Amino acid sequence: MFVITGATGQLGRLVIDQLLQHVPASRIIAAVRSPEKAADLAAKGVQVRHADYSQPATLDTAFNGAKKILLISSNELGQRATQHKAVIDAAKRAGVELLAYTSVLHADTSALELAEEHRQTEDAIGNSGVPSAILRNGWYTENYTAAITNDIAHGAHFGCAGEGRISSAPRADYAAAAVAVLTSSAPQAGRVYELAGDEAYTLSEFAAQIALQSGKPVVYTNLPEADYKAALSQAGLPEVVAQLLANSDSAASTGALFDDSRALSKLIGRPTTPLAVTIAESLVE
């Protein structure tokens, strides 16, 4: 049995869609906080079980019979280390063969503020003795392409990454990596994967690609980190999200989102999806 936590999230749904290409739906458990949001997964034959990171008792029930678990990191910033520890403890009680965890690129050395809770989680996994694989996911291309409509409307993409190069890939590529690890016939316990896109770009190049494909003028406008955070807050983003995005862009300026190992494409057996393709898909949505 394969358990996917956070299964109704953007990454979780992609993982399940791709996992269904490898194993019967009856062997997949979608562990979700709100089962009513997973009716479409249940319709495909996937087992839907209530699992709340903040309610450990639900995790024991959700993990019953599990052999492999994918722990998709929580989106509750500031609560993640505690929530993940509950999942790790439940996985240990379940006696799973493998716990795979979606961490962040170069978590052990990263300057990203969001890396701290990932480091704490990786430490907790290591201390637990549960057989594990760490998937250190790089930046999702969608973190930038989600704002394409606004970028075109304003004629600019704002950020504070300077000329830092970003090795992103779309969520679907990272989902493919998770599925590859979960279904691999080779031992995965103890593996740490630094996952990033084959192609790296600056935000100036990102803006230029939007302009090229949209036919509209779009340039990159680099701001001081504090100003970029303020702009994000003024756009309606919660304070904690604005802080995360501004800090991530700032860290990118010194290489925090760059990696040229091509471990992701090696793991999924194909090149990662180019930036131009993801932009093109976003423009037709």
Residue, then its C-alpha position, 0 to 999 in steps of 0.5 A: m500500500f502506498v500512502i500519499t499525504g496532502a493528497t488533495g494539494q497541488l503536488g499530491r494530486l499530480v503524484i496520485d495521477q502519475l502513481l495510478q499509471h504504475v499501480p492499481a488504485s486499490r493500492i493507493i491511499a489518499a491521506v487527506r485532512s478533508p475527505e470531502k475534497a477527495a471525492d474525485l480520487a475515491a471515484k477512481g478507486v483510490q482509498v481516501r482516509h482522514a489524516d490531519y497532521s495536527q491530530p496524530a490519532t487520525l494518522d495511525t488509522a490512515f497509515n494502517g497497512a501502509k508499506k510506503i508513505l510519501l510525506i508531502s510537507s505541510n503548507e502551515l508555515g511555522q507549524r510544519a516541523t511539529q506536524h511532520k514529527a507526528v507523521i514520522d512517529a506514526a510511520k514508525r508505529a506503522g512499521v513502513e518500509l519507506l518514508a519519502y519526504t519532500s524537502v527543499l533544495h540543499a536543505d542542509t546548507s540553504a539560505l532560504e528561511l523556509a529551509e529551517e523547518h525542512r532541516q528540522t524534519e530531516d533531523a527528525i526522520g534521521n533520528s526516528g530510524v524509519p527507512s527514508a528517502i529525502l526528496r529535496n525539491g527545488w523551486y516550482t516553476e509555477n511559483y513564478t508563472a502563477a503571476i503571468t497575468n499580472d506580469i502582462a497587465h503591469g508590463a513587469h515581473f517584480g522580484c528581488a533575485g537580481e541576476g541569480r539563476i533559478s533551476s526550477a521545474p514544474r510540479a509534475d516533474y517533481a511528482a514524477a520523481a516521487v513516483a519513481v522513488l516510491t515504485s523503484s525496485a532498487p533500495q531507496a532508504g538512505r538516499v538524498y536527492e537534490l532535485a532541480g530543473d535542467e535549465a536555469y534562468t534569471l528573472s530577466e530571462f523569465a520576463a523576456q520569455i513571457a514577452l516573447q510568447s505573449g507579444k506584450p512588453v514585460v520586463y524584470t524590475n528588481l527591488p530591494e527585498a523589503d520593497y518587494k515584500a511590501a509590494l506582495s503584502q499590498a497585493g493581498l498576500p498574507e504577511v508570512v507568505a510575502q516574507l517567504l517569497a521575498n526571502s526566497d527571491s533574495a536568497a536566489s540572488t546568491g544561488a540558493l535556487f540553483d543546481d546543475s546536477r541534473a539529478l531530477s532528469k536522471l531520476i525521472g528518465r527524461p529531461t525536465t520541462p523547459l521554462a518556455v513550455t510551462i510559460a506557454e501552458s500558463l498563457v493558454e489557461 
